[in-house]
Amino acid sequence: MAKLANAAEFEVVVQIPPRFDKYVDAAMLRIQSLYPACRLSRIDGAISIGSSGSVTEDHLRGTVLHALYREKIYAETLSMRQALFRAVTGR
């Protein structure tokens, strides 16, 4: 993310539903890899993202929610994917 000289500093706080709490750390790692210039922190029931780049608040909020959902789906389907892999490869 390129830093603009006249970009305003802002912070986005995204509330996390309790059922997604166990996926927050993995989602934050994924988000940090996408936006290394952003500052992420986990606060009580939420993720806080600070940015001074060209990314909009709505875009960051959507990215957080999407990353959380991806991590939830990944975790819930892991055993099924492992079983499929074992069936196909015979391992």
C-alpha positions in Angstrom: 0.0 0.0 0.0 1.6 3.3 -1.0 1.5 6.1 1.5 0.1 9.3 0.2 1.5 12.6 1.4 -1.9 14.1 2.0 -3.7 11.0 3.2 -5.5 11.3 6.5 -4.8 8.9 9.4 -7.8 6.9 10.4 -8.7 3.9 12.5 -11.4 1.3 11.8 -12.8 -0.9 14.6 -14.7 -4.0 13.5 -16.8 -5.8 16.1 -16.3 -9.6 16.0 -19.3 -11.9 16.7 -18.3 -14.3 19.6 -18.6 -17.4 17.3 -15.8 -16.0 15.2 -13.4 -15.2 18.1 -11.2 -18.3 17.6 -10.4 -17.2 14.0 -9.3 -13.7 14.8 -5.6 -14.4 15.1 -5.4 -16.2 11.8 -7.5 -13.6 10.1 -5.3 -10.8 11.4 -2.2 -12.6 10.0 -3.8 -12.8 6.6 -4.8 -9.1 6.7 -1.4 -8.0 7.8 0.1 -9.8 4.8 -2.3 -7.9 2.5 -1.8 -4.5 4.1 1.7 -4.5 5.8 1.5 -0.7 6.4 -1.6 -1.0 8.5 -1.5 -1.4 12.3 -3.7 -4.2 13.6 -4.6 -4.9 17.2 -7.0 -7.1 18.9 -9.2 -5.3 21.4 -12.1 -6.6 23.5 -14.4 -8.3 21.0 -13.0 -6.4 18.0 -10.1 -5.8 15.6 -8.7 -2.3 15.3 -6.9 -1.2 12.1 -5.0 2.0 11.8 -4.1 3.3 8.3 -2.9 6.4 6.6 -2.9 5.0 3.1 -5.2 5.1 0.1 -7.4 2.2 1.4 -10.9 3.2 2.5 -12.5 2.4 5.8 -15.3 0.4 4.1 -12.7 -1.6 2.2 -10.8 -2.5 5.4 -14.0 -3.4 7.2 -14.9 -5.7 4.3 -11.5 -7.2 4.3 -11.6 -8.0 8.0 -15.0 -9.7 7.7 -14.0 -11.6 4.6 -10.8 -12.9 6.3 -12.7 -14.0 9.4 -15.2 -15.9 7.2 -12.4 -17.6 5.2 -10.7 -18.8 8.3 -13.9 -20.2 9.7 -14.6 -22.1 6.5 -11.0 -23.3 6.3 -11.2 -24.7 9.8 -14.6 -26.3 9.4 -13.7 -28.1 6.1 -10.1 -29.1 7.1 -11.0 -32.7 8.1 -13.1 -33.2 5.0 -10.2 -32.0 2.8 -7.7 -34.2 4.6 -10.0 -37.3 4.2 -10.3 -36.5 0.5 -6.6 -36.2 0.1 -6.0 -39.6 1.9 -8.7 -41.3 -0.3 -7.1 -39.9 -3.5 -3.5 -40.5 -2.6 -3.9 -43.7 -0.5 -2.0 -42.2 2.4 
